[in-house]
Amino acid sequence: MLFTLSCRLASQLLSKAQDTQLTLTERAALRLHLLICRSCRRFNRQLILLRQILRVLVARARAGHALETPLPAGQRRQLLQRIGRAMRKNI
């Protein structure tokens, strides 16, 4: 498994790692794959970002804040610019 990790299996392991600890063999194979695969590194960053966003949303909901509160125009513009730069960088 160590040298034959496909992107499909890597993405499954990245998802699995969000919920449980991987075995030593799985972690080693995944790290090796991530060293050579730009797409899977990007997918990993996306999973991390989604997890962070969900944590913030859950914390806001528990604190009684409305989830549909709109962003101020300046923050919205900055966020859209950052997303655009990140997308161009990863293309």
C-alpha positions in Angstrom: 0.0 0.0 0.0 2.8 2.4 0.8 3.9 3.0 -2.8 0.6 2.4 -4.6 -1.7 4.9 -3.0 -4.1 6.3 -5.6 -5.7 9.7 -5.4 -9.1 8.0 -4.7 -7.6 6.1 -1.7 -5.7 9.2 -0.6 -8.9 11.2 -0.5 -10.7 8.5 1.4 -7.8 8.5 4.0 -7.9 12.3 4.2 -11.6 12.1 5.0 -11.1 9.2 7.4 -8.4 11.2 9.2 -11.0 13.9 10.0 -12.8 11.5 12.2 -10.3 9.0 13.5 -6.6 8.4 13.8 -5.0 6.6 10.9 -2.7 3.6 11.3 1.0 4.2 11.0 1.0 2.6 7.5 -1.9 4.8 6.4 -0.2 7.9 7.7 3.1 7.1 6.0 1.4 6.2 2.7 -0.7 9.4 2.8 2.3 11.6 3.6 4.3 10.1 0.7 1.3 10.6 -1.6 0.8 14.2 -0.5 4.5 15.0 -1.2 4.0 14.2 -4.9 0.3 15.0 -5.5 -0.7 18.7 -5.7 -4.4 17.9 -6.2 -4.6 15.8 -3.0 -2.7 18.5 -1.1 -5.4 21.0 -2.3 -8.2 18.6 -1.3 -6.6 18.3 2.1 -6.5 22.1 2.6 -10.2 22.3 1.5 -11.1 19.7 4.1 -9.3 21.6 6.8 -10.9 24.8 5.8 -14.4 23.3 5.8 -13.8 21.8 9.2 -12.7 25.2 10.5 -15.8 26.9 9.0 -18.1 24.3 10.5 -16.5 24.8 14.0 -17.1 28.5 13.8 -20.7 28.0 12.7 -21.4 25.5 15.4 -19.8 27.8 18.0 -22.0 30.7 16.8 -25.1 28.6 16.9 -24.4 27.5 20.4 -23.8 31.1 21.5 -27.2 32.0 20.1 -26.0 34.0 17.1 -28.0 33.8 14.0 -26.2 32.0 11.2 -27.7 34.1 8.5 -26.2 37.3 9.7 -24.7 39.0 6.6 -21.1 40.1 6.5 -20.4 43.8 6.3 -19.7 44.9 2.8 -15.9 45.5 3.4 -15.4 42.0 4.9 -17.5 40.4 2.1 -15.3 42.1 -0.5 -12.1 41.1 1.3 -13.3 37.5 1.5 -14.2 37.3 -2.1 -10.8 38.7 -3.1 -9.0 36.1 -1.0 -11.1 33.3 -2.5 -10.3 34.6 -6.0 -6.6 34.8 -5.3 -6.6 31.3 -3.7 -8.5 29.9 -6.7 -6.1 31.5 -9.2 -3.1 30.2 -7.2 -4.3 26.6 -7.3 -5.3 26.5 -10.9 
